[in-house]
């Protein structure tokens, strides 16, 4: 046995037992919180890790106390990682309002209160309080959509891709559905409309070209096997220049003249007219219903600001058939989604309340001068209190995100940070690994913070995090 092997064997003999480590005060405290098994598992993992380290590396001699302390530290880290919520609060400093990776729409305070107050125990989901009999779980949501949009009926599924799939499967399984080539979109996660249609059992019939589709293209494509026309709002991109699409009015006329179902997928699901705030027109649910589309689908979060879901509105007989579809149970939503959606939709009963209380709409309409003031305050505070970083403000743009309001940049003022002794990528990573993860943007070796998407209290979290990472300036005493 070589001298190195003898040294490694000697250190391996110093590994303490699990029972001995369980008596460490810090680990005993964890047993009181989590029970014995998670602590034992974490200790065993820490022992395995240091055993592998000792056997594969050439470490300097470690005494028994150093080995013991390293195992305890690793076990505590394992326990923290195991027990800390993964789905937890983060700071969105990216300026992307609907950031898919960060949970998209921020729920309103009213929605959070309803979930906390009404769902803490048993809750009314699908029972009729008057008769005591089972009811439809989407019954009240339907009434809200009827009032807000004028639709005959409505239901909700778990996202808009599911809404599109179940609608197509219900009205066009084994039959043809006509779609413009300019609307064959790919949404997040590489989900493509042709694939969604194939999954539904409907047969895609493409018409027109990428940039131009005419009414005659739809008419010429209709056969005895055609079941529907589908219009898809290309909410995650925009074709500009020499382009045209057939209006919903014309599509409805063509569909109904040939006894076809007109399906309108409006994507982001606006319940208000965003053009009044200077944005380019976005199709609203009410507009599609008013123009007599048979079925309208959209997301429930995005421009509505509820939790993720898929909205299906339309003619009562079609919605009834969708509810009876064998896949309806697969894509149905639970009480958390319904409660959040109910609370959010009630805000839209008065548009002024929705504009002030739905965080998505508040961020979207935030005044540029207000953002600039916040950016300057943050930059001043950071420059004053933190060492080793150049801080400045700079003009920039925020985005709606998640395929909403494409190509419509929102003017903002950014806080630009350039650390002296650490690269922007490393600095951004340290911010993401902070106790409350902070997500930023990186550009030109600068870390950028956009105040548009910061919530109350986020400023302090960011300043505290940067102070910890880069160091706090010493207070000069005169």
C-alpha positions, 0 to 999 in steps of 0.5 A: 500500500502506497503512502497516499493510499495509507493516508486515504485509508486513515482518513476514511477510518475517521468518518463518524457514524450516522448515529454520532452525527445525529447528536449534533445540535444543529441536526437535532434541531432539524429532526424536530422540524422534519422528522428523523428520516430526512436528516438520516438520508441527508447525513448518509448522502454527505458521508457518501460524498466525502468518502468519494472525495477522499477516494478519488482526490488527493486531499491534504490531511484532514483531522477528524474534527474537520471531516466531521464538520464538513459532513455536518455542513453538507448535511445541513445544505442537503436539508435546506435544499430538500425542504426549501420550496422550489416553487417560490417567490422570485424577483423579476427584474427582467422587464418581461411582464409575462415571463413564462419561466417566472410564472407568467401573470402575477395574481392580483391581491384579491385572487390571493386573498380568495385562495387563502380565505376560501380554500384553506379547508373544504371548499365549494367546487361542484355542489349545489347549495340549494339542492345539495346535488352535484353541479358543474364545476365551471358553472359560476365561471360560465356566468361571469364570462356570459356577463363579460363577453355575451357568450352563450356558454363557456368552460375552462381547461388547463391551457389554451393548447388543451382548449384548441385540442379538445375543440378540434377533437369535438367538432372535427375529429377525422374531418378537415379544418381549414387554416391560413398558412400565415397562422400555423404558429409555433408556441412555447416549448416547440408546440406547433399548431399542425401537431396540436391538430394532428393530436386532436384527430382533425386534418389540417388543410392549409390555404393561402401563402405565408404573407397573403390569404384571400377569401377565395382560398378558404372557399376553394378548399371546402369539401364535403369532409370539411368541418370547420375554419380555424383562425389563429391570432399570431400573438407571438409574432407579426407579419409586416409589409406586403401581407393580408389576412381574411377578416373574422367577419368574412370568415364567419360568413364563409363558414356559416354559408357552408354550414361549417363551425367557425373557431377563433383562437384569439391567443392572449384573451383580452377583455379590454381594448388595449388600443385605447392605451396606444397599443396596436389593436388586440382581438378581444373575446367580446369582439369575437363573440359579437362577430358570431364566431361559433367557438372562441378560445384563449389563455386565461392568464396572459392579458387577463392576468389569472392563473394558467388556463384555457378559456372556451366560449361560444354557442351553447350546443357546442360547449355542451358537446365539449363538456361531454368529450371523453378528454374533458376530464383529462384537461379539466382544472382544479379549485385553485385555478377556478378560484383565481380565475373567478376573483380575477374575472370579477375585477373586469366587471368594472374596467377601471378596477381591473386596470388598477388591481390586475398586476399585468395591466398595471405594469403594462400601463405604468408611466415611463416617468414613474419608472425613470424616477424609480430607476434613478432612486435605485441607482443612487442608492446602489452607488452610495452603499455598494462598492466595486460596481459602476452604476448608471441608468439607461433608456431601454425597452420592456416587453409583454412576453408570452406571445402577447402584444408582439413587436410592441416594445414598452419604453423604460429606464434601466439600472445598468450594473458593471461589477469591477471584479466579477463578470456580468454572467457570474454576477447574474448567477449569484443574484439568481442563487440569492435567498430570494432569486433575482432574475435580470438581463445581461447586455454588453457585459452589464447586468440590467434591472428593469423597474417595470416588473418590480413589485413592492419591496423588491428594491430592498431585496435587490439592494441587500443582495448586491451588498452581500455579493459585492460588499457594502461601503464603509461608513466614513467617520469624520 
